């Protein structure tokens, strides 16, 4: 995968984010480009977290890892600066969320390593192109996300439940969605569950743990994909001294094209 070298909707979107003019979710924004979840950890924990991602490739497909202290990610975009190019960041200390900010320049350290993890927003345009309707996109909402009873495989101090995103679909659309998203393993791939949310530990579909609720109509199935917010659940268990993540739904927009990450 190589980033696009020309001016694109992605670079324009990042310019708006960098300037502070967009600080919300990125669903539907630069929809032809790959988006990524973010985890930034001290170098001392980077090896453990990389193993966590390798052992849990469904929720944590790694798109890029930075050099320690380097805020640039040239394999994802020649001008990306991870300190300013995400709409909203979460700051964690000892596993507790302590702040949400739109720039982390003042928090940057020479030992920090950035991980960019695939995001399901990257396959949404393919779903729409295939005629699969997405209610949260139509309503300009963030996708609904839930903690489940599906355990991740531990690595070092990192462990915890898988987080999933949910899109309500009619049965025929759900079948098509499985076919379409199976072609995108680097951004979570096919769903992990369809139907009864209680079977994966979700008590109330109307109350997501992250993002915005959307209605599930009587003739629809809730369809669940593994989600890159899973590391945030693991961070609350690992309790690192310091960590930065994206706010759920507020992604890094890369120069990679969605069509370039689709398998045949």
Helices and strands as residue ranges (DSSP letters): H 9-18, E 33-42, H 43-55, E 62-65, E 89-93, E 96-101, G 105-107, E 112-118, G 120-123, H 124-129, H 135-138, E 144-151, E 161-170, H 171-181, G 185-187, E 193-194, G 197-200, E 220-226, H 230-238, E 243-246, E 252-257, H 258-261
